[in-house]
Amino acid sequence: MNFIEKQREENTPYMQLLMLLGYAIAGLFIFSIVALVIIVAMYGVGALNDPAVLSGAEPKYRPALQILLAATSAGMFLAPPIFLAFTERIKLKKFYGLKKPKINLLLIVLLIIIASMPFMEWTALLNQKLVLPDYLKWVENWIREKEDQAMQTTMVLLKMQHISELLVNLFLIALLPGVAEELMFRGGVQRSFLRMFKSPHVAIWVTAFLFSAIHLQFYGFLPRLLLGAGFGYIYYWSGSLWYSMLAHFLNNAYAVCAAWYMQKNNIPLSEADSKSNFAWYGYLISFILTILVFQIFKNKTSKAHEQQLD
């Protein structure tokens, strides 16, 4: 008799995507309840009926907004892919390729982020100039309203006077999303799409589209789409989420540190994305350098895979 247990096959990619969606809905509900309980414990039951508390409109209520932000990241993006791996009975390290990163590849990822910054600035400026046709004016008004609400929340979070506030924002805006969103989108969604479409390019770009769309910020859609695709290729070529997590963290951490610098030098945060800081050839050079460094990363990871096979 054969007592060796056969390895259990994974669920279909369609089922895995449905499971991720279900886990995300359940996670958001559960973590939001926990967050609200904490907020009530801090500010009293009346906090649930006070918009100023939940929006963090006043400095003394900003911790409530931070708690809700952490709950959203953990519930929607961090928990679902972890539960998916648990459901499939596969260790996280194996399921998502969390193998030990190499220093030289981490440094190349850092170079990718640095080289791409001017070009990403250009895409952000271009995106902000897009205007919808007159018959879609109601859509544009709705988009601008959502953008204004998101900007108000961002401004509240990015008001920093002390180093402790900088560190909290680095965790909430850079580290937590960098880990959670990469696990969800590159690890969970892109992995499923790759099994579904059998094409890495389709899987990467569809995932990047969803990654950008779910943020509900139309005037940042293009740069976020390109970022998502970049993270996707980094993950696909390397086979390890650590590198895309680092890229995501560095991109968000730069925005937080830039806001910290601007406030320390009395520069309005509203000027951050409203003007060009480079000449046209600076953006072109940035684009070319970004492609070159991406190619170096791809070549290095290909050689690493060949050495492992040998």
C-alpha positions as CSV (number, residue, x, y, z in Angstrom):
1,M,0.0,0.0,0.0
2,N,1.1,3.6,-0.7
3,F,1.0,5.6,2.5
4,I,2.6,8.7,0.8
5,E,0.0,11.5,0.8
6,K,-0.3,13.2,-2.6
7,Q,0.3,16.9,-2.6
8,R,-3.0,18.8,-2.6
9,E,-3.6,20.8,-5.7
10,E,-4.3,24.5,-5.4
11,N,-7.8,25.9,-6.1
12,T,-8.3,27.4,-9.5
13,P,-7.2,31.0,-10.0
14,Y,-10.8,32.0,-10.4
15,M,-11.6,30.5,-7.0
16,Q,-8.5,32.1,-5.5
17,L,-9.6,35.5,-6.7
18,L,-13.1,35.0,-5.3
19,M,-11.5,33.9,-2.0
20,L,-9.3,37.0,-1.9
21,L,-12.4,39.2,-2.5
22,G,-14.4,37.4,0.2
23,Y,-11.5,37.6,2.7
24,A,-11.0,41.3,1.9
25,I,-14.7,42.1,2.6
26,A,-14.7,40.1,5.8
27,G,-11.3,41.5,6.8
28,L,-12.4,45.1,6.2
29,F,-15.6,44.5,8.3
30,I,-13.8,42.8,11.2
31,F,-10.8,45.2,11.4
32,S,-13.1,48.2,11.1
33,I,-15.2,47.0,14.0
34,V,-12.0,46.5,16.1
35,A,-10.8,50.0,15.1
36,L,-14.1,51.6,16.1
37,V,-14.0,49.8,19.4
38,I,-10.6,51.3,20.1
39,I,-11.7,54.7,19.0
40,V,-14.8,54.5,21.3
41,A,-12.5,53.5,24.2
42,M,-10.3,56.5,23.4
43,Y,-12.9,59.2,22.8
44,G,-16.3,57.8,24.1
45,V,-19.4,56.6,22.3
46,G,-20.1,60.1,20.9
47,A,-17.1,59.7,18.6
48,L,-19.2,57.5,16.3
49,N,-21.5,60.4,15.6
50,D,-18.9,63.1,15.3
51,P,-17.5,63.5,11.8
52,A,-14.5,65.5,13.2
53,V,-13.3,62.4,15.1
54,L,-13.5,59.9,12.2
55,S,-12.0,62.3,9.7
56,G,-9.3,63.5,12.0
57,A,-10.2,67.1,11.2
58,E,-8.8,68.3,14.5
59,P,-5.2,67.4,15.6
60,K,-6.4,65.8,18.8
61,Y,-8.5,63.4,16.7
62,R,-5.8,62.4,14.2
63,P,-5.0,59.1,16.1
64,A,-8.6,58.0,15.2
65,L,-7.9,58.5,11.5
66,Q,-4.6,56.7,11.8
67,I,-6.3,53.7,13.5
68,L,-8.9,53.5,10.7
69,L,-6.1,53.7,8.1
70,A,-4.2,50.9,9.7
71,A,-7.3,48.8,10.0
72,T,-8.1,49.3,6.3
73,S,-4.6,48.3,5.2
74,A,-4.6,45.3,7.5
75,G,-8.1,44.1,6.8
76,M,-8.3,44.7,3.1
77,F,-4.8,43.9,2.0
78,L,-2.7,42.2,4.6
79,A,-5.1,39.5,6.0
80,P,-6.6,38.2,2.7
81,P,-3.5,36.9,1.1
82,I,-2.3,35.4,4.4
83,F,-5.6,33.6,4.8
84,L,-5.4,32.5,1.1
85,A,-2.1,30.8,1.7
86,F,-3.4,29.3,4.9
87,T,-6.5,27.9,3.0
88,E,-4.3,26.4,0.3
89,R,-2.2,24.9,3.1
90,I,1.1,26.3,1.7
91,K,3.6,28.3,3.8
92,L,3.7,32.0,3.1
93,K,7.4,31.8,2.2
94,K,6.8,29.3,-0.5
95,F,3.4,30.6,-1.7
96,Y,4.6,34.1,-2.3
97,G,8.3,33.6,-2.9
98,L,9.5,35.2,0.3
99,K,13.0,33.9,-0.1
100,K,15.9,35.7,1.4
101,P,16.8,38.9,-0.7
102,K,20.2,39.6,-2.1
103,I,21.9,42.9,-1.2
104,N,23.0,43.7,-4.8
105,L,19.4,43.3,-6.1
106,L,18.1,45.5,-3.2
107,L,20.5,48.2,-4.3
108,I,19.3,47.9,-7.9
109,V,15.7,48.4,-6.7
110,L,16.8,51.5,-4.8
111,L,18.4,52.8,-8.1
112,I,15.2,52.1,-10.0
113,I,13.1,54.2,-7.6
114,I,15.7,57.1,-7.7
115,A,16.0,57.0,-11.5
116,S,12.3,56.9,-12.0
117,M,11.3,59.8,-9.7
118,P,11.5,62.6,-12.3
119,F,9.7,60.6,-14.9
120,M,7.0,59.7,-12.4
121,E,6.6,63.4,-11.6
122,W,6.0,64.0,-15.3
123,T,3.3,61.4,-15.5
124,A,1.6,62.9,-12.4
125,L,1.6,66.4,-13.9
126,L,0.3,64.9,-17.2
127,N,-2.5,63.0,-15.4
128,Q,-3.6,66.2,-13.6
129,K,-4.2,68.0,-16.9
130,L,-6.6,65.4,-18.3
131,V,-10.1,66.8,-18.9
132,L,-13.1,64.7,-19.6
133,P,-15.6,65.6,-22.4
134,D,-18.5,67.9,-21.6
135,Y,-21.0,65.0,-21.6
136,L,-19.0,63.4,-18.8
137,K,-18.7,66.6,-16.8
138,W,-20.8,65.1,-14.0
139,V,-18.2,62.3,-13.8
140,E,-15.4,64.8,-13.6
141,N,-17.1,66.8,-10.9
142,W,-17.6,63.6,-8.9
143,I,-13.9,62.7,-9.4
144,R,-12.8,66.1,-8.3
145,E,-14.9,65.9,-5.2
146,K,-13.4,62.5,-4.3
147,E,-9.9,63.9,-5.0
148,D,-10.5,66.9,-2.7
149,Q,-11.7,64.5,0.1
150,A,-8.6,62.3,-0.4
151,M,-6.4,65.4,-0.4
152,Q,-7.9,66.7,2.9
153,T,-7.2,63.3,4.5
154,T,-3.7,63.2,3.2
155,M,-3.0,66.7,4.4
156,V,-4.2,65.8,7.9
157,L,-2.0,62.7,8.0
158,L,1.1,64.5,6.7
159,K,1.0,67.4,9.2
160,M,4.2,66.6,11.1
161,Q,6.0,68.6,13.7
162,H,7.9,66.0,15.7
163,I,10.1,63.1,14.6
164,S,7.7,60.7,16.3
165,E,5.0,61.8,13.9
166,L,7.4,61.2,11.0
167,L,8.1,57.7,12.2
168,V,4.3,56.9,12.6
169,N,3.6,58.1,9.1
170,L,6.5,56.1,7.7
171,F,4.9,53.0,9.2
172,L,1.3,53.9,8.2
173,I,1.9,55.3,4.8
174,A,5.1,53.5,3.7
175,L,5.8,50.3,5.6
176,L,2.3,48.8,6.2
177,P,1.0,49.5,2.6
178,G,4.3,48.4,1.1
179,V,4.0,45.0,2.8
180,A,0.2,44.6,2.7
181,E,-0.6,45.9,-0.8
182,E,2.3,43.9,-2.3
183,L,1.1,40.7,-0.6
184,M,-2.4,41.4,-1.9
185,F,-1.8,42.6,-5.4
186,R,1.5,41.2,-6.6
187,G,1.4,38.1,-4.4
188,G,-2.3,37.3,-4.5
189,V,-4.0,38.9,-7.5
190,Q,-1.0,38.9,-10.0
191,R,-0.1,35.3,-9.1
192,S,-3.7,34.2,-9.8
193,F,-3.9,36.2,-13.0
194,L,-0.6,34.6,-14.2
195,R,-2.1,31.2,-13.8
196,M,-5.3,32.4,-15.5
197,F,-3.9,34.2,-18.5
198,K,-0.6,32.4,-19.0
199,S,1.0,35.7,-20.0
200,P,3.1,37.7,-17.5
201,H,2.5,40.9,-19.3
202,V,-1.3,40.6,-19.2
203,A,-1.2,39.5,-15.6
204,I,1.1,42.4,-14.5
205,W,-0.8,45.1,-16.3
206,V,-4.3,44.0,-15.3
207,T,-3.1,43.8,-11.7
208,A,-1.6,47.2,-12.0
209,F,-4.9,48.6,-13.4
210,L,-6.8,47.2,-10.4
211,F,-4.1,48.4,-8.0
212,S,-4.5,51.9,-9.3
213,A,-8.3,51.9,-9.6
214,I,-8.9,50.7,-6.1
215,H,-7.3,53.8,-4.7
216,L,-10.1,55.9,-6.3
217,Q,-7.8,58.7,-7.2
218,F,-8.3,59.5,-10.9
219,Y,-5.7,62.3,-11.0
220,G,-3.1,59.9,-9.7
221,F,-4.2,57.0,-11.8
222,L,-1.5,57.0,-14.5
223,P,1.6,57.2,-12.2
224,R,0.1,54.6,-9.8
225,L,-0.6,52.3,-12.8
226,L,3.0,52.6,-13.9
227,L,4.2,52.0,-10.4
228,G,2.0,48.9,-10.1
229,A,3.4,47.5,-13.3
230,G,6.9,48.3,-12.2
231,F,6.4,46.4,-8.9
232,G,4.8,43.6,-10.9
233,Y,7.8,43.1,-13.2
234,I,10.2,43.3,-10.2
235,Y,8.2,40.5,-8.5
236,Y,7.9,38.4,-11.7
237,W,11.6,38.6,-12.6
238,S,12.9,38.0,-9.1
239,G,10.3,35.6,-7.9
240,S,10.5,37.3,-4.5
241,L,8.0,39.8,-3.0
242,W,10.8,41.4,-0.8
243,Y,12.0,43.4,-3.8
244,S,8.6,44.8,-4.8
245,M,7.8,45.5,-1.1
246,L,11.1,47.5,-0.9
247,A,10.2,49.4,-4.1
248,H,6.7,50.2,-2.8
249,F,8.1,51.2,0.6
250,L,10.8,53.5,-0.9
251,N,8.3,55.2,-3.2
252,N,5.8,56.0,-0.3
253,A,8.6,56.8,2.2
254,Y,10.0,59.4,-0.2
255,A,6.6,61.2,-0.3
256,V,6.4,61.2,3.5
257,C,10.0,62.5,3.9
258,A,9.4,65.1,1.2
259,A,6.3,66.4,3.1
260,W,8.4,66.4,6.3
261,Y,11.1,68.5,4.6
262,M,8.6,70.9,3.1
263,Q,7.0,71.6,6.4
264,K,10.4,72.1,8.1
265,N,11.2,74.7,5.4
266,N,7.8,76.4,5.5
267,I,6.9,75.2,2.0
268,P,3.1,74.6,1.4
269,L,2.3,70.9,0.8
270,S,-0.1,72.0,-2.0
271,E,3.0,72.8,-4.1
272,A,4.3,69.3,-4.0
273,D,2.5,68.1,-7.2
274,S,1.6,71.4,-8.8
275,K,4.7,72.4,-10.6
276,S,7.5,70.9,-12.7
277,N,10.9,70.6,-11.1
278,F,12.8,69.4,-14.2
279,A,13.3,70.5,-17.8
280,W,11.8,68.2,-20.5
281,Y,15.2,66.5,-21.1
282,G,15.4,65.7,-17.4
283,Y,12.2,63.6,-17.7
284,L,13.6,61.9,-20.9
285,I,16.9,61.1,-19.1
286,S,14.9,59.7,-16.2
287,F,12.8,57.5,-18.5
288,I,15.9,56.1,-20.3
289,L,17.8,55.5,-17.0
290,T,14.7,53.7,-15.5
291,I,14.5,51.4,-18.5
292,L,18.2,50.6,-18.3
293,V,18.2,49.9,-14.6
294,F,15.1,47.7,-15.0
295,Q,17.0,45.8,-17.7
296,I,20.0,45.4,-15.3
297,F,17.7,44.0,-12.6
298,K,16.1,41.6,-15.1
299,N,19.5,40.3,-16.3
300,K,20.8,39.9,-12.7
301,T,17.7,37.9,-11.7
302,S,17.9,35.8,-14.8
303,K,21.6,34.9,-14.0
304,A,20.6,34.1,-10.4
305,H,17.9,31.6,-11.7
306,E,20.4,30.0,-14.1
307,Q,22.9,29.5,-11.3
308,Q,20.2,27.9,-9.1
309,L,19.3,25.5,-11.9
310,D,23.0,24.6,-12.4
